[in-house]
Amino acid sequence: MPLTPQITLTATLLDYSGAALGTAATPAYLRIALAGYRGVLPCVPGTAMVGKVTSWPGDIPYVGTQLTVPLWGNDVITPAGTWYSISVLDANKNVLQTAAYQFTGTQTIDLSNATPIVPNPPTPSTLQYLPCTGAVPGTAYVAPGQVLMVFYNGVALTPGGLSLPTLSYTLTAGTQIALNFTTETGDLIYALCFA
């Protein structure tokens, strides 16, 4: 997984006559919000949790010069299926327009060239406690759905990396679990997951 955001979003905001929408005295704003993570804490597995999912209340001021904003690609964010809701606001922070976008790969995207999407509503899912598959002994397991928490012989494990306590795990993808220890014959790995 990347260690830094791989998407660079640029935006220039003009009014209907071609004049800059904002100035230093009365800026316009751009609001960016991650959406579609369905109650699961969004993260870039192996790198970081996405703790701030919206620019509000610190909307990004536009003062007449092009904005440049780094973003995580939706293809590296877990859970799968996220998108960005991007809004243009006037100087009073009234929303003028909003659209949804998905960004993938490594690229620089000008908002005026980006193609909006119509997000699919999340499919209903059920939170279940289910067994994971993988070789015993081993460290790699696959959950039957989007992982919320992992259990080793009924004990909840600490999410994180190798520097955490002896019994911890990382998610290498939404359903791919990497343990920082090796299981032994008879061990059970379960996950609380959306299936």
C-alpha positions as CSV (number, residue, x, y, z in Angstrom):
1,M,0.0,0.0,0.0
2,P,1.2,3.6,-0.6
3,L,2.6,5.5,2.3
4,T,1.3,8.9,1.0
5,P,-1.8,9.9,-1.0
6,Q,-1.4,9.1,-4.7
7,I,-4.1,11.4,-6.1
8,T,-3.5,15.1,-6.6
9,L,-6.8,17.0,-7.1
10,T,-6.6,20.5,-8.6
11,A,-9.5,23.0,-8.8
12,T,-10.1,26.4,-10.2
13,L,-13.4,28.1,-9.2
14,L,-14.9,30.6,-11.6
15,D,-18.3,32.3,-11.8
16,Y,-20.6,32.3,-14.9
17,S,-18.6,35.3,-16.3
18,G,-15.2,33.7,-15.9
19,A,-14.2,35.7,-12.9
20,A,-12.6,34.0,-9.9
21,L,-15.3,32.9,-7.5
22,G,-13.3,34.0,-4.4
23,T,-10.8,36.6,-3.3
24,A,-8.5,37.0,-0.3
25,A,-11.1,39.3,1.3
26,T,-14.1,37.0,0.5
27,P,-12.9,33.5,-0.3
28,A,-15.1,30.8,-1.8
29,Y,-14.6,27.3,-0.5
30,L,-14.2,23.7,-1.5
31,R,-15.5,21.0,0.8
32,I,-14.3,17.4,0.3
33,A,-15.8,14.5,2.3
34,L,-15.0,10.8,2.1
35,A,-18.3,8.8,1.9
36,G,-19.5,5.2,1.4
37,Y,-17.6,3.5,4.2
38,R,-20.8,2.2,5.7
39,G,-20.0,2.5,9.4
40,V,-16.6,0.8,9.1
41,L,-13.6,2.9,10.1
42,P,-12.0,3.8,6.8
43,C,-8.2,3.1,6.5
44,V,-5.4,2.6,4.1
45,P,-4.3,-0.9,5.2
46,G,-0.8,-1.1,6.5
47,T,-0.4,2.7,6.4
48,A,-3.0,4.6,8.5
49,M,-6.6,5.1,9.6
50,V,-8.4,7.9,7.7
51,G,-9.3,9.8,10.8
52,K,-10.5,13.0,9.2
53,V,-13.0,12.2,6.6
54,T,-14.2,15.7,5.7
55,S,-12.6,19.2,5.3
56,W,-15.5,20.8,7.2
57,P,-15.5,23.0,9.3
58,G,-12.0,23.8,7.9
59,D,-13.3,24.1,4.3
60,I,-10.5,24.8,1.8
61,P,-10.5,28.5,1.0
62,Y,-10.3,29.5,-2.7
63,V,-8.8,33.0,-3.1
64,G,-8.5,33.1,-6.9
65,T,-5.6,30.7,-7.4
66,Q,-5.7,27.1,-8.3
67,L,-6.1,24.7,-5.3
68,T,-4.1,21.5,-5.0
69,V,-5.3,18.8,-2.6
70,P,-3.7,15.4,-2.0
71,L,-6.2,12.6,-1.6
72,W,-6.0,8.8,-1.0
73,G,-7.3,6.9,-4.0
74,N,-10.6,5.2,-3.4
75,D,-8.9,2.0,-4.7
76,V,-6.5,1.9,-1.6
77,I,-9.1,2.8,1.0
78,T,-10.8,0.0,3.0
79,P,-13.7,-0.7,2.9
80,A,-14.0,-0.9,-0.8
81,G,-16.6,1.2,-2.6
82,T,-15.8,4.6,-1.0
83,W,-16.1,7.9,-3.0
84,Y,-15.6,11.6,-2.4
85,S,-18.4,14.1,-2.1
86,I,-17.0,17.4,-3.4
87,S,-18.9,20.7,-2.9
88,V,-18.3,24.3,-4.0
89,L,-19.4,26.9,-1.4
90,D,-19.7,30.6,-1.7
91,A,-18.2,33.1,0.7
92,N,-21.0,32.6,3.2
93,K,-20.5,28.8,3.0
94,N,-23.7,28.2,1.2
95,V,-23.4,25.0,-1.0
96,L,-23.6,26.0,-4.6
97,Q,-23.1,22.5,-6.1
98,T,-22.1,19.0,-5.0
99,A,-21.1,15.9,-6.9
100,A,-19.6,12.5,-6.1
101,Y,-16.3,11.2,-7.5
102,Q,-14.1,8.1,-7.3
103,F,-10.4,8.5,-7.9
104,T,-8.0,5.5,-8.5
105,G,-4.3,4.9,-9.4
106,T,-1.6,7.6,-9.3
107,Q,-2.7,10.7,-11.1
108,T,-3.3,14.5,-11.0
109,I,-6.9,15.2,-11.8
110,D,-8.4,18.7,-12.5
111,L,-11.9,18.8,-11.0
112,S,-13.2,20.4,-14.2
113,N,-12.2,17.3,-16.1
114,A,-13.3,14.7,-13.4
115,T,-16.4,12.6,-14.2
116,P,-19.0,12.6,-11.5
117,I,-20.5,9.3,-10.4
118,V,-23.9,8.3,-9.1
119,P,-22.9,6.2,-6.0
120,N,-24.8,3.0,-5.5
121,P,-26.5,2.8,-2.1
122,P,-24.7,0.3,0.1
123,T,-26.2,-3.1,0.1
124,P,-27.6,-4.2,3.4
125,S,-25.1,-6.3,5.3
126,T,-25.2,-8.2,8.5
127,L,-22.6,-8.1,11.2
128,Q,-21.6,-11.7,11.9
129,Y,-19.0,-13.6,13.9
130,L,-17.6,-16.1,11.3
131,P,-14.6,-18.4,10.9
132,C,-11.7,-17.3,8.7
133,T,-9.9,-19.5,6.2
134,G,-6.1,-20.0,6.1
135,A,-3.4,-22.6,6.6
136,V,-2.8,-23.7,10.2
137,P,0.0,-23.1,11.2
138,G,0.1,-19.8,9.4
139,T,-0.2,-16.0,9.5
140,A,-2.4,-15.2,6.5
141,Y,-6.2,-15.6,6.8
142,V,-9.2,-14.5,4.7
143,A,-12.5,-13.4,6.4
144,P,-15.8,-14.0,4.7
145,G,-16.6,-10.3,4.7
146,Q,-15.4,-6.8,5.5
147,V,-13.5,-7.1,8.8
148,L,-14.4,-5.1,11.8
149,M,-12.4,-7.1,14.4
150,V,-10.3,-10.3,14.5
151,F,-10.4,-13.0,17.2
152,Y,-7.8,-15.6,18.1
153,N,-9.3,-18.6,20.0
154,G,-12.1,-16.3,21.1
155,V,-9.8,-13.4,22.3
156,A,-10.1,-10.1,20.5
157,L,-6.8,-9.1,18.8
158,T,-5.3,-5.7,18.7
159,P,-5.4,-4.1,15.2
160,G,-2.0,-2.6,14.1
161,G,1.4,-3.7,13.1
162,L,4.3,-5.7,14.3
163,S,5.3,-3.1,16.9
164,L,2.1,-3.7,18.9
165,P,1.5,-6.4,21.4
166,T,2.3,-10.0,20.7
167,L,-1.2,-10.8,19.4
168,S,-2.0,-8.3,16.8
169,Y,-3.0,-8.2,13.1
170,T,-3.1,-5.9,10.1
171,L,-5.6,-5.8,7.3
172,T,-3.8,-6.0,3.9
173,A,-7.2,-5.6,2.2
174,G,-10.8,-5.5,3.4
175,T,-11.0,-9.2,4.0
176,Q,-7.2,-10.2,4.0
177,I,-5.8,-10.6,7.5
178,A,-2.1,-10.8,8.3
179,L,-1.3,-12.0,11.9
180,N,2.0,-10.9,13.5
181,F,2.3,-14.4,15.0
182,T,2.0,-17.9,13.7
183,T,-1.1,-20.0,14.6
184,E,-0.7,-23.6,15.8
185,T,-2.7,-26.7,15.2
186,G,-6.1,-26.4,16.8
187,D,-6.1,-22.6,16.8
188,L,-9.2,-20.8,15.5
189,I,-9.3,-17.4,13.8
190,Y,-12.7,-15.7,13.6
191,A,-13.7,-12.3,12.4
192,L,-16.6,-10.0,13.3
193,C,-17.4,-8.9,9.8
194,F,-20.0,-7.6,7.5
195,A,-21.0,-10.5,5.4
